Amino acid sequence: MEFDSFLLAAATGDLSEEPAAREHADLVEFRMDLGEAPLDQLAEYDGDLPLLATNRVEWEGGEAEAEGRLADLALAAEHPRVEAVDVELSSVASGGGTDVLERAREVGAKVVVSVHEFEGTPEPAELRRLLERSAGHGDVAKLATTAEDLDDALSLLAATRSATEAGHTVATMAMGEAGRHTRAVAPVYGSRLGYAPVDAARATAPGQYDLATLRSLVDGLLDGTR
């Protein structure tokens, strides 16, 4: 999987939903923390779309128990259809995510290193620093903040542009209603990865568009910049 152009990930904890994502998505973000028996689901997976495996812990917006989740994510990386894994910057910085990084690299899977800020949007200098740190560990630096107003959204878009100009591959979005439009607009500024739920009734983050809508919005905006 290459991130040299925008890719849309359909998020789900149920891999049996993959056929419903094929029309609009480029890959499936498999939220292991939201699914039942996720390793068993992976063992049975024979879908068309490649997988980005995520096993999000509670303090980063997920439901996985802390114990064993990174070991399960490292195991997921070994599945032939898992072409990327997502590990949090906080886990990498503490050393807990090192095994995931190493295993992913051994099997040729890409690594998304992510940060989720649910309390707001940091200052511009901190946004740039977080993206740079994440990019230093992974193939894609993912940063999701919570926008309280349009100025927060603008700060995130500016950081996206700055990091892209610096040569980093990033995935950015602002959560919440004030930042919702960034999910469609951020790819114009360089974001290479977007997320939408397979089932719109089960959004995995605040402010997500449904899959078909986000595909249409991003494609229309990117077409206008070419």
N, C-alpha and C positions, 0 to 999 in steps of 0.2 A: 504494500500500500504506500503510495506516494502522496505527499501533501503539497504538491507544487501548484495545485489549483483548489478551489473550494470544494469540499465534500460535505454532504448532508447525512448526518447520522440519525437513524430512527431509534429512539430509546425505548427499551422494554425489558422487563424481567421475565418474559415468557417467549422463548424462541419459537414456539409454534405460531407466533404472530408474524414471523418474517415474511411469508408470502404477501401479506397486506402492505408491507413496506416497499416492495420491489418497484412499484411504479414511480415513486418519487425519491427514494433514498439511494445513496451510494454505498452505505454500510449500515450495520446495526450496532448500536451501543448496547451491549448485553449487560444490564444492571444486575449483576449477580446478587447483590444485597437485597434486591426486591423480588427475587425469584425463589421458587421452591426447588430444592435439590439441584442447584446450579451446575455442579460438575456432572451430574447425570444428564442434564439437558444438553450440555456441551458434547458429551459422549454420543448422544443420539442425533446431533445436529447435522443435517445434510442440505441446508438451504443454499440459495444462490449468492446471497450477499455476504461479504466478509464481515468479520466481527471485531469490534473494539470492546474488550472486556474491562469492566469497572466493578470494583467491590468496595463501595463507598461506606466509610465509617460515619457514625452519627454526627460527630462534630463538623463534618464536611458535607452534611446534608443527606446522608444515607441511613441505612438500617442495619448494616453489618455489625456483628459483635467484633470487638477489637481482636480478641484472641483467635488466631488461625486464619484471619481473613487475607492477610498478605501471602501466606503460604498457599492458600487456595487460588489467589490471583496468579502466583508463579506457576502453579499447575495448569491454570487456564491458558497461559501463554504457550504451552506445549501443543495445544490443539491446532491442527493444520489450518483451520479456518479463522483462528484468532490471529489477525495481522497486526494488532496493536493492543496495548494495555494502558490503562490510566492509573497512575499512582500519585498521591498527593505530595506536594513539595514538603509539607510538614513531616511526612513519613520518611522521605528521602533525607531530609536534614537531620533527623534523629537517628538515622542508620537503619531503621526498621524496614525501609523499602529497598535496601541495597540488593537483597536476594531477588526481588522482582526485576529490578533493572538488569542484573547480570543474567538471569534466566532468559528474559526477553531478548537480550542481545545474542545470547548463545543460539537461540532458535530462529533468529532473523525477524523478530517482531519489533515494530516501532513502539516508542514510549511517549505517552502524553504525560507531562508533569503538570499537575493542576493545583490551583489555589481558588478557594471559594470564600468570599467575604460577604457574610449575611447581615452584618451590622451597618453596612454603608459602603462608600467608595473612598479608598485612601487618597491622599494627596497625590498630585501628578508625579512627583519624584518617586514616591513609593510604588505607584503603579508600574513605572518603568523598571524600578529595581526588582520587583516581583517577577516581571516577565523575563528580565535578564537572568535572574537566578534559576528560574524554571527551565529556560532555554539552555542553560549551562549543563543541565542534567539529562534533558530529554530531547526527542526529535521535534516535539511540539510543546510550546508553553501555553497552557490554558489558564485564563484568568476570568473568573466570573465574579462581579461585584454586585452590590445592591444600590440602585440609583434612587435617590430621594427626590431628585429634580433633574432638569435638563442639563444643568451644569455638570452634574456627575456623569451623565451619559456622554457629554462632550469630552470630558477628561479621559474617559475610557477610550473613546475613538481616537483621540490625539495620541494616547499611549500606544494604541494599536498601530497607528501609522508610524510612529517613531521607532518602535521595535522592528517593524517590517523593513523600514529603511536601513536599520542597523544590520539586517541580514538574518533576523530570527524568524522562525516559523511559529506563528501564534494562532490561538483560537480564543476569541474574546466575546463576551456578551455581558450586558447589564441586566440583572434580574429585577423584577417588579414592574409596575405599570409605567413608571417614568422612563424606564430603560428598555421597554419592550421593543421599540423600533430598532434598537442596536442589533438585535438578532438578525434583522434583514439588512441593516446598513453596514455593520462592521466588516463584512466581506469586501465592500468597496475600498476599505482602508487597509485591507490585507489579511483579515481573519480567514483562516483556511478550513475551519471546521465549525459546523453549526449543528444544533440538536433540536429535535421535535419528537413528541411522543407518537408511537404507532397508533395508540388509541388516545384521542384528544381528551377523553374524560380522565385519563390517568397521566397527567403531566408530571414530569420528574423534577421540575424547577419552576419557580414563580415567573409568570409572564411568557411562557412558551406559546408559540403559534402551533396550529396543527400542521401536520407534515406537508400536505398539499399547498397550503397557503404560504409556508415559508419557502418551499421550492419555487413557487411562482414569483414571490417577491424578490428573492435573491437573484434568480435568473434574469428577471426583468431589469434589475438595477445593474447587474454586471454587464448585461448586453449593452446598456447605455454608456458604459465606460470603455468599451472596446473599439 
